[in-house]
Amino acid sequence: MKFLMRVFYPKAHRVVAVSNGVAISLMSELNLPSTSIDVIYNPIVNNQMLALSAEKICHPWLNDDSHALVVSVGRLIPAK
């Protein structure tokens, strides 16, 4: 897995880490520049988050069919 990360992570426009610790690990283990890493913490689901999730999304990326948009969400744990 680390081999694939070393090959593909540097090719990504941005890499998302769930904490500053993960970002630091990515920088040191994969020699990624800090400018290519964004830290986005796991959300806390509350009433404000639920209200925001019901709103319509207006973003240029979603209206532009000339580029592919790939979103990946998952957990790095074994599944049943």
N, C-alpha and C positions, 0 to 999 in steps of 0.2 A: 504494500500500500504506500509506503513512504517513497518508493521509487516513482510510482505514478504521480504522487503529489509533487515531487521534485520536477517532473516533466511538465505537468499541466498547470499547476498553480501559477508559475511565472507568466504563463500565456494569458491568464485571466485579466480582464480589465480591472476588476476589484475582487477582493476576497473578504468575506464577512466572518468575523470572529464573535463568539458570544461573551467574551470578557477580555479585559486587558491582558490577563495572564495567557490566554490562548493566542492573542495577537503577538505577544512577546515570544511565545514558543514558535509560532510560524516564522517570525523574523529570524530567530536564531537557528532553527532546525532546517529551514528551507531557503535561507538567505533572501527573504522577501523584503523589499523596502517598506518602511512604515506607511509611505504614501499610497501603497496599493491595498492597504488593509483598513476596513471600517469595522468598528466595534458596535454591534447592535445587541443589547442585552435581551434576554428572554423576557417577554411581557408578563405583567401581572394583570390578569383578567378581572376587571371591575366594571361598574356601570358605565363609566366613560368609554372604556374600550369596547363594550358591547354596542353602545350607541354609535361609535365611529365605524364599527364593522358593518353597520347597516347603511352607511352613506354610499352614494354613487361615486365611483372612481373616475376622475378626470385627469389623465396624465398623457403627455405627448407620446410616450413609448407605446401606450395601448392603442393609440390612433394611427400609428405609423406602421404600415404593412411592409415597408421596404427593408426592415431589419427583423431578424428573429429575436424573440424575447424568451429566455429560458429561466424559469424559476424552479429551484429545487429546495425542498423542505424535507427534513428527515431527522432521525435519531441514530446515533452510532452505537446501537445496542443490539444484541441478538434478539430476534423475534421468534415467537412460537411457530 
